[in-house]
Amino acid sequence: MLMERIRNKLITASLIGSLLIVLMACGGSSETETTTTTVQTNDKSQKLVSEESQPADEVSKTIVDIAVEDERFTTLVVALQAAELDSVLTGSGPFTVFAPTDSAFGKLPEGTVESLLADIPALKDILLYHVVSGDVLAADVLNLESAETLQGDSFSISTEDGKVMVNDAEVIITDITASNGIIHVLDTVLLPPADEAS
């Protein structure tokens, strides 16, 4: 009887071990995973979509390196290079960049991007208005009402219908980690107060 119990336990342990090996093999086939950050704020649970978790060697890349390699940010990269801010954002930082996608730049009136590329001081102002000093993670963003930018003005931060808004732009992806800071992705280009009034 005792031997039978021991044998049954050994068989059970063997089956569990085999199952774990199979599960680990299946789970290990994907190099990245998509995660969701849930943060409690103002008695409401807000969910932000996080970028796919990055391999360890990805964190050795700067904010600019990541933007250059990501096809969603081609206009942003061209603008950073034209304003000579790419060298700033490859520095040690840390910086938090609220990065507009190509689609976000596409929402601007026709000819705006071309005009800005010809007016470097105005372009630099707009780009610096998307950058905050320090590492500001999604959890931190949800606890802020505003943030001061490297341009000098602040933008507002709010939650509306479960969406995190920076001024009128929605944060659509959060916490892309670089060696010198964090990238959050926006669906709209932010304009400093002076530009909004003009």
N, C-alpha and C positions, 0 to 999 in steps of 0.2 A: 504493500500500500504506500509506504513511504517512498520507495523507489519510483512508483508510478507518479506520485506528486512531483518529485524532483525532475523526472523526465518531462512531465507536462510543463513545468516552469522553464526548463531549458528550451523546449520547443517554442513556447510563447516568446521568450527572450530572443531566440533566433529569428522568429518572424518579425518582431518589432525592429530588430537590427536591420533586417533586409529591407523593411519598409522605409526606415530612415535613410538608408543608402539610396534607394530609388528616389525618394523625395528630394534629397540633397542633389542628386544628379540632375533631376528635372529643374530644380530651382537655380542651379549653377549655370545653366545654359545661357542665361541672359546676363549680359554684363552690366546693364543698368535697370533701374526700377523707377517707376513714377510714384512719388509720394504726395500725400496731402497733409498740410499743416493745419491743425485745428487749434485755435487759440480762444480762450475765454476772455471776453471784454464786454463791459457794460451789461452783464448778465445775458449776453447773447453769444452763441457759439458761431464764430465765423470761420469759414474754410477758404484757404487760399491754395491754388494749384501750384505746387513746387515743380521746378524743372527736374528732369530725370537726374537721379543721383549720379555723381560723377566718379569715374575711376580715380584712384589716388594720384596718378600722374597728371590729371586734368587740373588739379589745384595748383600746379606749378606754373600754370599759364596766367598771364595778367588779364585785366579787364579788356584791354585792346586786343590781345591775342584771341580771346574767346569771341569777341565781336567780329574780328576779321574772318574767323573760321565759320561763323554762323551766317547762313545766307539770308536770315531775316533782318540783318543789320547793315546791309551794303551802303545804304544812303547815310546812315549814322557814321560809318567808318570814313566815307568820303568827306563828310562835314568835319569830323574830328581832325583829319589830316589837313584839310584846307585851313582850319583855324589853328593848326599846330598844337592841338590839345592832346593828340595821340601820345606825344612824349610825356605829357603831364600824367596821363592815366596809365602809363606803364611804370610810373614811379612807385615808391614803397607804400604810399597811402597811409592808412586804408581809406578807400572811397566807396561810397554807395552810389551807383548810377541807376537812375530810372530811365531805361533805354527805350526809346520809341522804335517800333518796327518800321520796315519799308512801307507797310500799309498805313501806318500812322502818318508818315511823311506824305503819303499819297492823298490824305484827307485835306492837306493844305491847299489853298487856292492855286490854280495853275500858274506856274512861273515863280512861285515863292521860293522854292529851293534854289533855283538858278539865281534869283536876286540876292539871296542870302550868301551864296558862294561868292558873289561879287562884292559883298559888304561884310568883310571879315569881322569888324568890331561887333556888328549886330549878330552875326552868326555865333561868335564866341560867347556873347551874353546869353543867347538862347541855350547853347550847349551847356554852359556852366550852371544854368538854372535847373538842369537835370541831375546835378551832382551834389551830394551831401558828404560832408567829412565824416569819417569813421565807418565802422561796420554796423549797418542798420538792417537787422534781419526782419522777416515778416512779422514775427511776434512783437518786435519793437515798433514797427510801423503802425500796428493796430492800436497801440497805446499812445500814439501821438495825435495831436490835433493840427500840428504844422511842423515844418522843418526848414531850417535856414540852409540855403544853397550856397555854393561857392561863388555864385554870381552876386550874392549880397542880399537878395530878396528871399522871402520865405514863400513856400506853397502850402496850401491847406490839405489836410488829410481827413477823410471821413469814410463812413460805411453807409451804403445805401442799398437796400434790398439784398443784403448779403454780399455786395460788391465793395471792394476797397477802392476809393477814388482819391487821386491826387489832382487837386483842382478839378477839371472836368475830364480827366483821363482815368481810365480803368486800369488797375494793376492786374494783368492777365496771367503772369507767371512770376514766381518769387524765388529768391534765394539761389540764384546761380552763383556758385562760389568760385572766386578767382584768388590768386595768390596775394593780391593787393586790395581785395574788397569784395563787394557783393553787387550783383546785377538783379534788378527787378524790371520786368518788361511791361511797357505801356502800350495802349492801343491808340494813343493820341499824343501829338507833340505838345509839350508845355510851353506856354508863352509867358515871359515875365510881365509884371503889371504894366510897365510902360508900353509894351507891345500890344497888350490887350486894349489899352486906352487909345492907341493911335489908329 
